[in-house]
Amino acid sequence: MRVFDPHIHMTSRTTDDYRAMAAHGVQAVVEPAFWLGQPRTNPGSFADYFDSLLGWEPYRASQFGIRHHATLALNPKEANDPRCRGVLDLLPRYLDKDGVVAVGEIGYDSMTPAEDEAFAAQLELAVEYELPALVHTPHRDKATGTKRTLDVVAASGIEPGRVAVDHLNEVTVGLVRESGCWMGFSIYPETKMSPPRMVEILKEYGTERMLVNSAADWGHSDPLLTVETGRAMLAAGFTADDVDLVLWRNPVAFYAQSGRLDLSDLDKPDTTYAGSSIARGGS
Amino acid sequence: MTPDELRAVVAAVPGRAWLDEAEAQLRANPDDAGPLFARAGRKLGRQPLPDRPGWTPALAGRILLLLALSDAERTAQLYWQGDAAERLAVLHALPLLPIGNGGVPLAEDALRTNDTRLVAAALGPYAAHLDAATWRQGVVKCVFMGIPLSVVDRLDDRADAGLTAMLAALARERAAAGRRMPADALALLNRHLLRKED
């Protein structure tokens, strides 16, 4: 089983996670910029964070044979802090970078006017920089938030096929499917979505435009739940090709719309420098 | 690589026409350097060159863009605002640019990273501008990180008693831990000790 995790926050994970992911077939990841748990107080903190998502983290991933790309944005939660508004001015130069395959995570947290403004401005940036958009849906008041999200997406003029609406569940999947946007599901140990529930959703709604991610971060989460979902699909009678579609070809197709996804030579992990191992460095 | 060799690398890539236009655009409007430099990766190709380990068409093309730009201040800005691949290109371009000591803070920054590509590039010919203490730390860092010492420009010329003492101390630590020293580091140590006996 080959797995592309289209939403995982590797900055918050350990090298043991990378090792386990590689051992279980995770060959590529996309890391969306998000809230780090501790609120940031100035755009400079974001610049360093974005640099890390385009510099150190892809390098770290490559040591384990995993290809790493990023999506960049001012996340909805911190869009509410006026001290972080300057991040919107920083974004244009970052959105030109090769490692950026979408604008995200954008969307709603508490559905405030400040979030409205940042969401719309960043959808505009996605259109301008010819990037897809990764849209987070709120944890609270999710159904209302998802409806409002889809209205804002429609009003922005971005093609629905270039938008993934994430963290969906049984209640919100139908709306997003009708909109033509891609449907993202974050498989969590207890909360957002579980492998058995995901299998039921795939049975009901099919595999087209479906994205399954672990959204693993600094909270209670598990970077192997994508793999677990693949196994649950097989156990429920889906074919290996269905699993490959959902866990590999779908995320590749979505992010390839950026024109920047680089999966070349994935069978030859970039773990050597001129024949010498880099994984043992720094001891 | 010399500018001619860089030209030979990009001569056959599909993005060649883009590069020609980008060089012309840079000369006409240096303010466009940021976006052009960033886009060069996907335009020229990020796949490794089969006959040159560590090199890509994008790396060669970015160095040519920096030569077209030939502007110390803007080059530094491209480094500080660059992703890892862009920074790597700036480091490789430093010895080819009329930048004097202006690139020293960039090379020092690269030596502080834990990215073997950046550390190695900082120890190329431009390392002649680094002071002895910084250079020795860089060489020993290569040994720590498993970077072959062949990346270090003028290694034997510049290896001094200070470097030899650091390598010998490291060899003792490694022996105490039951770990090996890389063969190229031991060879350097031997060469230096033999030279002293002459």
Interface residues (C-beta under 8 A of the other chain):
Chain A: D51 L54 G55 W56 P58 Y59 R93 D96 K97 D98 G99 G259 R260 D262 S264 D265 Y273 A274 G275 S276 S277 I278 R280 G281 G282 S283
Chain B: G34 P35 A38 R39 G41 R42 R46 Q47 P48 P53 G54 A58 Q81 D83 A84 A85 R87 T113 N114 D115 T116 R117 A120 F144 M145 G146 I147 P148 S150 V151 P182
